[in-house]
């Protein structure tokens, strides 16, 4: 490949992984699975079935590992704007539900999430 592969989610280098990527291959940094539509050269959210390969079977869950025979990892799969949107959304969820280590609200009185059910 002309360009080095990077994880579609976090942008970490995948140079240490051997090609072809196995179905269970994971990013060494964020542990997201890599044999997914979102990591493929044929992935295109602007076309029907979000795939430019006409002969490929439809895969409904684009972020789950699949057995597509046409899968080819894309060096351009990482989109920093998607990562920042995910971080922003996660921050909003943390603000709503609290970001305590126990998974519950960070303040002792139940926080904003409890107020929704009153």
VENHU-V478552 format. One record per residue. RES is the residue in three letters. PHI is phi in whole degrees, -180 to 180 (none if undefined). NEAR is the number of other ideal C-beta (glycine too) atoms within 10 Angstrom. D_CENTER is the distance of its C-alpha to the mean C-alpha in Angstrom with 2 decimals. Layout:
BEGIN
RES;PHI;NEAR;D_CENTER
RES;PHI;NEAR;D_CENTER
END
This chain:
BEGIN
UNK;none;9;22.21
UNK;-72;4;23.37
UNK;-106;8;20.37
UNK;-75;9;18.55
UNK;-76;21;15.02
UNK;-137;21;12.34
UNK;-61;22;8.78
UNK;-66;26;6.55
UNK;-91;23;4.70
UNK;-107;16;8.17
UNK;85;16;10.59
UNK;-66;16;12.50
UNK;-67;13;15.02
UNK;-112;24;14.86
UNK;-61;8;18.61
UNK;-79;7;19.67
UNK;-87;17;18.00
UNK;-90;8;20.32
UNK;-101;11;19.81
UNK;-74;11;19.33
UNK;-66;21;16.08
UNK;-76;13;16.79
UNK;-61;14;15.05
UNK;-99;9;14.47
UNK;-65;19;13.52
UNK;-123;16;11.22
UNK;-67;20;10.45
UNK;-68;13;13.70
UNK;-95;14;12.61
UNK;-106;13;9.54
UNK;60;10;9.96
UNK;-75;16;6.57
UNK;-75;18;8.09
UNK;-106;24;8.70
UNK;-84;20;11.04
UNK;-128;25;8.88
UNK;-55;26;10.02
UNK;-61;19;7.40
UNK;-95;28;8.79
UNK;-91;27;12.27
UNK;-62;15;15.22
UNK;-87;17;16.19
UNK;-67;20;13.16
UNK;-152;14;14.74
UNK;-68;9;14.12
UNK;-92;6;17.84
UNK;-115;12;19.40
UNK;-58;9;20.21
UNK;62;15;17.78
UNK;56;17;15.30
UNK;-142;21;16.68
UNK;-86;15;19.50
UNK;-90;18;20.87
UNK;-63;10;23.62
UNK;-86;7;24.38
UNK;-72;17;20.99
UNK;-70;12;20.80
UNK;-69;10;18.58
UNK;-114;20;15.30
UNK;-79;9;14.55
UNK;-99;9;11.22
UNK;-73;16;8.98
UNK;-109;14;5.96
UNK;-109;12;8.89
UNK;-60;20;11.06
UNK;-141;19;14.02
UNK;-109;9;17.43
UNK;-61;19;17.56
UNK;-73;9;20.47
UNK;-96;14;19.50
UNK;-60;24;16.20
UNK;-137;14;16.57
UNK;-62;21;13.99
UNK;-102;18;13.95
UNK;-73;13;14.98
UNK;-103;10;13.93
UNK;-70;22;10.24
UNK;-76;19;9.45
UNK;-123;13;10.38
UNK;-57;9;11.64
UNK;-68;7;12.45
UNK;-68;13;9.01
UNK;-65;16;8.58
UNK;-69;10;12.10
UNK;-66;11;11.72
UNK;-65;12;9.28
UNK;-63;10;11.97
UNK;-64;10;14.66
UNK;-63;10;13.66
UNK;-64;11;13.44
UNK;-63;11;16.80
UNK;-66;10;18.28
UNK;-65;12;17.51
UNK;-62;12;19.03
UNK;-66;12;21.96
UNK;-76;13;22.55
UNK;-101;17;22.25
UNK;89;18;23.13
UNK;-122;14;21.41
UNK;-68;13;23.86
UNK;-68;6;23.10
UNK;-84;7;24.43
UNK;86;8;21.80
UNK;-98;14;24.59
UNK;-60;17;25.88
UNK;-78;13;26.85
UNK;-97;11;30.33
UNK;-76;8;32.85
UNK;-95;7;33.82
UNK;103;13;30.70
UNK;69;17;29.33
UNK;-65;12;28.10
UNK;-64;13;26.37
UNK;-65;13;29.78
UNK;-64;9;31.44
UNK;-67;9;29.50
UNK;-102;6;31.38
UNK;-92;5;34.84
END
